[in-house]
Amino acid sequence: MLLRTFKSGWRSLYICLPLICLALPTGTPAWASDNKVTIGTGSRAGVYFQVGRAICRLVNQTQADHGIACDAPSTAGSISNLQALRSGQLQLAVAQSDWQYHAVQGTSRFTAAKPDPDLRAVFSVHGEPFTLVARRDSGIRHLRDLEGRRVNIGNPGSGQRGTMEVVMEAMGWNKRSFSLTDELPASQQSLALCHDRVQAMVYTVGHPNDSVAQAVRLCDAMIAEVSGKEIEKLIAERPYYAFTSIPGGLYSGNVDDVRTFGVKATVVTSSKVDAETVYAITRAVFDNFDSFRSLHPAFTDLQPALMVRDGLSAPLHEGALRYFKERGWL
């Protein structure tokens, strides 16, 4: 009888005879076990979850071509995803471009872990403005108005929390700068805003977004401006940030464009994931690109030629690189 098992990321083949079992290490990493890949995403309320689901939908629909099964569970978000990818708990992940940069460089929240030499980019996806949503009755119309207010800064491990901490540092704030600091995940913050538990929430997310739409529709909320000399300095010092705007008309009551800054959502993997697996996943997405773009409004304006380079700090994985060269995009 043959029994396969996985321990500590390595596979051992157990050959069981009537009186003895012999463990024979094969030296095969668990990264490609059983032709199954898991993609780390984010909150179910966010677009990262939809990115993972969209990729897996196309991978699973084309499974007869490559034999790979794909799963995309909800996770804590960018920082947690990058940590789990490095430890081998995930094969792919969605992460903000700024946190991809920090993981590659071993900076910010990744200083203790040091640079990740195995982190690889696959492609970028939609742009993600840093979005400040506030109740209209709060009087918050600009980022600077947050001081002394009740604010949800996001759950630890999420990209929105990480970016908010960067903004707080740039503004010279800490948690005591607010009358209440909440740490709710994206899936709960709109409800907290509606119940007046908090007066504002932040979200680094692609638009349109259901959570933001819910807050605007049900809580008479609005999107506030994020600008000023502190934000200008922040962007000048960090190559992964750029000024952007949230278009007017996307949400009821928000007629004009709102100025802010943002990052890119990116799909990343590890050099330890074999090239054929990453090639097959990349091909499943881009050979069916019209279907991919139709799976969420934030994907509508995506362009393959830009997705192979924008927001990518890590080297391209060899599997993705091979596919993009075949298509003539690199």
ABEGO torsion letter per residue (X at the ends): XBBBBBBGGBBBBBBBBAABBBBBBAGBBAAABGGBBBBBBBBAABAAAAAAAAAAAAAAAAAAAAGBBBBBBBBAEAAAAAAAAAAGABABBBBBAAAAAAAAAGBEAAAAAEBBAABBBABBBBBBBBBBBBBAAAGBABAAAABGBBBBAEBBGBAAAAAAAAAAAAAGBBAAABABBBABBAAAAAAAAAAGABABBBBBBBOBBAAAAAAAAAAGBBBBBBBEAAAAAAAAABAABBBBBBBBGABBGBABBBBBBBBBBBBBBBAABBAAAAAAAAAAAAAAAAAAAAABAAAAABBAAAAAABGBABBBBAAAAAAAAAAGAX
